Amino acid sequence: MMLRLIPATIGATLLLAGCGGGAVTSVPFDFSYETDSGSNSSKKIGADPVITYGNLSFSGKGTLGPDPVDVALQAHVLFSDGTGPSGGYLTVTDASGDELLLQLDSQATAQGKGAVVEGEFSVVTGTGHWAGVTGAGSGVGERGEALGAPVTWHVDLELR
């Protein structure tokens, strides 16, 4: 059995055994993103309820463990008066340029002008020191204003 070190950037050593097995490390992932202007194709239809659907691009910053990261999300939404399913793919880029791709399945619930979003994250793949990492986690995001305003997330990831 071959052991490898992946990744040192999460602040603690994560030893993995070959063939996808190995130790599980809990890693906090906190980030915020907002809509990228000019790159969205969402539309609204209807009056009661207002249906918002389509694709949105978001970008922002956060921390994975203690380390700073950039985040970019390509998402799809289907909201009825701000409540409904959403999801997409989140790219996390660390300071060394290595990327971790996560799939997000989420559900938004309108609250006042904003929303609370509950989501499940799963690792799709990674590059550099993220290559071979697997795992999943769940988290909650909050948006204080209408769709397009910044969303702030706290996610607990379990990485192997």
Contacts in CASP RR format, 6 or more apart in sequence:
PFRMAT RR
TARGET T0000
AUTHOR 0000-0000-0000
METHOD contacts of the structure
MODEL  1
MMLRLIPATIGATLLLAGCGGGAVTSVPFDFSYETDSGSNSSKKIGADPV
ITYGNLSFSGKGTLGPDPVDVALQAHVLFSDGTGPSGGYLTVTDASGDEL
LLQLDSQATAQGKGAVVEGEFSVVTGTGHWAGVTGAGSGVGERGEALGAP
VTWHVDLELR
1 17 0 8 1.000
1 18 0 8 1.000
1 19 0 8 1.000
2 17 0 8 1.000
2 18 0 8 1.000
3 15 0 8 1.000
3 16 0 8 1.000
3 17 0 8 1.000
3 18 0 8 1.000
4 15 0 8 1.000
4 16 0 8 1.000
4 18 0 8 1.000
5 13 0 8 1.000
5 14 0 8 1.000
5 15 0 8 1.000
5 16 0 8 1.000
6 14 0 8 1.000
6 16 0 8 1.000
6 129 0 8 1.000
6 130 0 8 1.000
6 131 0 8 1.000
6 132 0 8 1.000
6 133 0 8 1.000
7 14 0 8 1.000
7 94 0 8 1.000
7 98 0 8 1.000
7 129 0 8 1.000
7 130 0 8 1.000
7 133 0 8 1.000
8 129 0 8 1.000
9 64 0 8 1.000
9 67 0 8 1.000
9 94 0 8 1.000
9 95 0 8 1.000
9 96 0 8 1.000
9 98 0 8 1.000
9 129 0 8 1.000
10 25 0 8 1.000
10 27 0 8 1.000
10 64 0 8 1.000
10 65 0 8 1.000
10 67 0 8 1.000
10 159 0 8 1.000
11 65 0 8 1.000
11 66 0 8 1.000
11 67 0 8 1.000
12 25 0 8 1.000
14 23 0 8 1.000
14 25 0 8 1.000
14 159 0 8 1.000
14 160 0 8 1.000
15 22 0 8 1.000
15 23 0 8 1.000
16 22 0 8 1.000
16 23 0 8 1.000
16 132 0 8 1.000
16 133 0 8 1.000
16 160 0 8 1.000
20 132 0 8 1.000
20 134 0 8 1.000
20 160 0 8 1.000
21 160 0 8 1.000
22 160 0 8 1.000
23 160 0 8 1.000
24 158 0 8 1.000
24 159 0 8 1.000
24 160 0 8 1.000
25 158 0 8 1.000
25 159 0 8 1.000
25 160 0 8 1.000
26 156 0 8 1.000
26 157 0 8 1.000
26 158 0 8 1.000
27 64 0 8 1.000
27 65 0 8 1.000
27 156 0 8 1.000
27 157 0 8 1.000
27 158 0 8 1.000
27 159 0 8 1.000
28 63 0 8 1.000
28 64 0 8 1.000
28 65 0 8 1.000
28 154 0 8 1.000
28 155 0 8 1.000
28 156 0 8 1.000
28 157 0 8 1.000
29 62 0 8 1.000
29 63 0 8 1.000
29 64 0 8 1.000
29 65 0 8 1.000
29 92 0 8 1.000
29 121 0 8 1.000
29 153 0 8 1.000
29 154 0 8 1.000
29 155 0 8 1.000
29 156 0 8 1.000
29 157 0 8 1.000
30 62 0 8 1.000
30 63 0 8 1.000
30 152 0 8 1.000
30 153 0 8 1.000
30 154 0 8 1.000
30 155 0 8 1.000
31 60 0 8 1.000
31 61 0 8 1.000
31 62 0 8 1.000
31 63 0 8 1.000
31 69 0 8 1.000
31 71 0 8 1.000
31 152 0 8 1.000
31 153 0 8 1.000
31 155 0 8 1.000
32 60 0 8 1.000
32 61 0 8 1.000
32 62 0 8 1.000
32 150 0 8 1.000
32 151 0 8 1.000
32 152 0 8 1.000
32 153 0 8 1.000
33 58 0 8 1.000
33 59 0 8 1.000
33 60 0 8 1.000
33 71 0 8 1.000
33 72 0 8 1.000
33 73 0 8 1.000
33 150 0 8 1.000
33 151 0 8 1.000
34 58 0 8 1.000
34 59 0 8 1.000
34 60 0 8 1.000
34 148 0 8 1.000
34 149 0 8 1.000
34 150 0 8 1.000
34 151 0 8 1.000
35 56 0 8 1.000
35 57 0 8 1.000
35 58 0 8 1.000
35 147 0 8 1.000
35 148 0 8 1.000
35 149 0 8 1.000
36 57 0 8 1.000
36 58 0 8 1.000
36 59 0 8 1.000
39 57 0 8 1.000
40 55 0 8 1.000
40 56 0 8 1.000
40 57 0 8 1.000
41 54 0 8 1.000
41 55 0 8 1.000
42 52 0 8 1.000
42 53 0 8 1.000
42 54 0 8 1.000
42 55 0 8 1.000
42 56 0 8 1.000
42 77 0 8 1.000
42 147 0 8 1.000
43 52 0 8 1.000
43 53 0 8 1.000
43 54 0 8 1.000
44 50 0 8 1.000
44 51 0 8 1.000
44 52 0 8 1.000
45 51 0 8 1.000
45 53 0 8 1.000
49 80 0 8 1.000
49 81 0 8 1.000
50 80 0 8 1.000
50 81 0 8 1.000
50 82 0 8 1.000
51 78 0 8 1.000
51 79 0 8 1.000
51 80 0 8 1.000
52 77 0 8 1.000
52 78 0 8 1.000
52 79 0 8 1.000
52 82 0 8 1.000
52 147 0 8 1.000
53 77 0 8 1.000
53 78 0 8 1.000
53 79 0 8 1.000
54 76 0 8 1.000
54 77 0 8 1.000
54 78 0 8 1.000
55 74 0 8 1.000
55 75 0 8 1.000
55 76 0 8 1.000
55 77 0 8 1.000
56 73 0 8 1.000
56 74 0 8 1.000
56 75 0 8 1.000
56 76 0 8 1.000
56 77 0 8 1.000
56 147 0 8 1.000
56 148 0 8 1.000
57 72 0 8 1.000
57 73 0 8 1.000
57 74 0 8 1.000
57 75 0 8 1.000
58 71 0 8 1.000
58 72 0 8 1.000
58 73 0 8 1.000
58 75 0 8 1.000
58 151 0 8 1.000
59 70 0 8 1.000
59 71 0 8 1.000
59 72 0 8 1.000
59 73 0 8 1.000
60 70 0 8 1.000
60 71 0 8 1.000
60 72 0 8 1.000
61 68 0 8 1.000
61 69 0 8 1.000
61 70 0 8 1.000
61 71 0 8 1.000
62 68 0 8 1.000
62 69 0 8 1.000
62 70 0 8 1.000
62 71 0 8 1.000
63 69 0 8 1.000
64 92 0 8 1.000
64 94 0 8 1.000
64 100 0 8 1.000
64 157 0 8 1.000
67 94 0 8 1.000
67 95 0 8 1.000
68 94 0 8 1.000
68 95 0 8 1.000
69 92 0 8 1.000
69 93 0 8 1.000
69 94 0 8 1.000
69 95 0 8 1.000
70 92 0 8 1.000
70 93 0 8 1.000
71 90 0 8 1.000
71 91 0 8 1.000
71 92 0 8 1.000
71 93 0 8 1.000
72 90 0 8 1.000
72 91 0 8 1.000
72 93 0 8 1.000
73 88 0 8 1.000
73 89 0 8 1.000
73 90 0 8 1.000
73 91 0 8 1.000
73 104 0 8 1.000
74 88 0 8 1.000
74 89 0 8 1.000
75 86 0 8 1.000
75 87 0 8 1.000
75 88 0 8 1.000
75 104 0 8 1.000
76 86 0 8 1.000
76 87 0 8 1.000
76 88 0 8 1.000
77 84 0 8 1.000
77 85 0 8 1.000
77 86 0 8 1.000
77 87 0 8 1.000
77 108 0 8 1.000
77 147 0 8 1.000
78 84 0 8 1.000
78 85 0 8 1.000
78 86 0 8 1.000
79 86 0 8 1.000
79 108 0 8 1.000
79 110 0 8 1.000
79 147 0 8 1.000
81 110 0 8 1.000
82 108 0 8 1.000
82 110 0 8 1.000
82 114 0 8 1.000
82 115 0 8 1.000
82 147 0 8 1.000
83 108 0 8 1.000
83 109 0 8 1.000
83 110 0 8 1.000
83 115 0 8 1.000
84 107 0 8 1.000
84 108 0 8 1.000
84 109 0 8 1.000
85 105 0 8 1.000
85 106 0 8 1.000
85 107 0 8 1.000
85 108 0 8 1.000
86 104 0 8 1.000
86 106 0 8 1.000
86 107 0 8 1.000
86 108 0 8 1.000
86 117 0 8 1.000
87 104 0 8 1.000
87 105 0 8 1.000
87 106 0 8 1.000
88 103 0 8 1.000
88 104 0 8 1.000
88 105 0 8 1.000
89 101 0 8 1.000
89 102 0 8 1.000
89 103 0 8 1.000
89 104 0 8 1.000
89 124 0 8 1.000
90 101 0 8 1.000
90 102 0 8 1.000
90 103 0 8 1.000
90 104 0 8 1.000
90 121 0 8 1.000
91 99 0 8 1.000
91 100 0 8 1.000
91 101 0 8 1.000
91 102 0 8 1.000
92 99 0 8 1.000
92 100 0 8 1.000
92 101 0 8 1.000
92 102 0 8 1.000
93 99 0 8 1.000
94 100 0 8 1.000
94 130 0 8 1.000
96 128 0 8 1.000
96 129 0 8 1.000
98 126 0 8 1.000
98 127 0 8 1.000
98 128 0 8 1.000
98 129 0 8 1.000
98 130 0 8 1.000
99 126 0 8 1.000
99 127 0 8 1.000
99 130 0 8 1.000
100 123 0 8 1.000
100 126 0 8 1.000
100 130 0 8 1.000
100 133 0 8 1.000
101 123 0 8 1.000
101 124 0 8 1.000
101 125 0 8 1.000
101 126 0 8 1.000
102 121 0 8 1.000
102 122 0 8 1.000
102 123 0 8 1.000
102 124 0 8 1.000
103 121 0 8 1.000
103 122 0 8 1.000
103 124 0 8 1.000
104 119 0 8 1.000
104 120 0 8 1.000
104 121 0 8 1.000
105 119 0 8 1.000
105 120 0 8 1.000
106 117 0 8 1.000
106 118 0 8 1.000
106 119 0 8 1.000
106 120 0 8 1.000
107 117 0 8 1.000
107 118 0 8 1.000
107 119 0 8 1.000
108 115 0 8 1.000
108 116 0 8 1.000
108 117 0 8 1.000
109 115 0 8 1.000
109 116 0 8 1.000
109 117 0 8 1.000
109 118 0 8 1.000
111 144 0 8 1.000
113 144 0 8 1.000
113 145 0 8 1.000
113 146 0 8 1.000
114 143 0 8 1.000
114 144 0 8 1.000
114 145 0 8 1.000
114 146 0 8 1.000
114 149 0 8 1.000
115 142 0 8 1.000
115 143 0 8 1.000
115 144 0 8 1.000
115 147 0 8 1.000
116 140 0 8 1.000
116 141 0 8 1.000
116 142 0 8 1.000
116 143 0 8 1.000
117 140 0 8 1.000
117 141 0 8 1.000
117 142 0 8 1.000
117 143 0 8 1.000
117 151 0 8 1.000
117 153 0 8 1.000
118 138 0 8 1.000
118 139 0 8 1.000
118 140 0 8 1.000
118 141 0 8 1.000
119 138 0 8 1.000
119 139 0 8 1.000
119 140 0 8 1.000
119 141 0 8 1.000
120 136 0 8 1.000
120 137 0 8 1.000
120 138 0 8 1.000
120 139 0 8 1.000
121 136 0 8 1.000
121 137 0 8 1.000
121 138 0 8 1.000
121 139 0 8 1.000
121 155 0 8 1.000
121 157 0 8 1.000
122 135 0 8 1.000
122 136 0 8 1.000
122 137 0 8 1.000
123 133 0 8 1.000
123 134 0 8 1.000
123 135 0 8 1.000
123 136 0 8 1.000
123 159 0 8 1.000
125 131 0 8 1.000
125 132 0 8 1.000
126 132 0 8 1.000
126 133 0 8 1.000
133 159 0 8 1.000
133 160 0 8 1.000
134 159 0 8 1.000
134 160 0 8 1.000
135 157 0 8 1.000
135 158 0 8 1.000
135 159 0 8 1.000
135 160 0 8 1.000
136 157 0 8 1.000
136 158 0 8 1.000
137 155 0 8 1.000
137 156 0 8 1.000
137 157 0 8 1.000
137 158 0 8 1.000
138 155 0 8 1.000
138 156 0 8 1.000
139 153 0 8 1.000
139 154 0 8 1.000
139 155 0 8 1.000
139 156 0 8 1.000
140 153 0 8 1.000
140 154 0 8 1.000
141 151 0 8 1.000
141 152 0 8 1.000
141 153 0 8 1.000
141 154 0 8 1.000
142 151 0 8 1.000
142 152 0 8 1.000
143 149 0 8 1.000
143 150 0 8 1.000
143 151 0 8 1.000
143 152 0 8 1.000
END
